[in-house]
């Protein structure tokens, strides 16, 4: 741990990244004790500057972070933790803490769009904009969301039975969207589903 350059307050910035998607989940701070507890326990611990004490991520919400890898930058003054996130990372209930947009020049590459869509749904959940379909679904509750998932799954089956390629693509898109809304409503991160698929592959 001597390689880590803690600042005058005894802290080092800790960037938390999703192990499966590469998404940056949050930024927090660690002191020497928090970093040691993270190393010892395999779950993230941080130092709260506002409360002046250590805190274990997920201690009240249950949304813990299982550490897969810890690295640090060239100067040793920042730490990168790659984690398996259980549930949303942000205290607002969003999938990550970075859901405000200051500038956006171009869309993400297509292969990352499911992750981007999850983030859009997280923003709707956190901001509750008027007229949002996602907000209407979430406010209607789990039964309404689950009926939509069942409805869209049925549409996919019908399209596939009919061999209608265009409809299969369209209805599968609807199903994936509503599944992501369902996950958001249940406070389950998409990365948890990816982790389960990875475990099965192994």
Protein Blocks (a to p, Z undefined) as FASTA:
>chain_A
ZZpccdfkopacdddddfklopafbdcdddfklmmmmmmnopacdddfklopacdehkln
opacddfbdcddfkopaccdddddehjfbfnlpablclbcfbdfbdcdfklmmmmmmmmm
mmmmmnopghiaklmmmmnojklmmmmmmmmmmmmmmmmmnopaklmmmmmmmmmmmmmm
mmmmnopafklmmmmmmmmmZZ
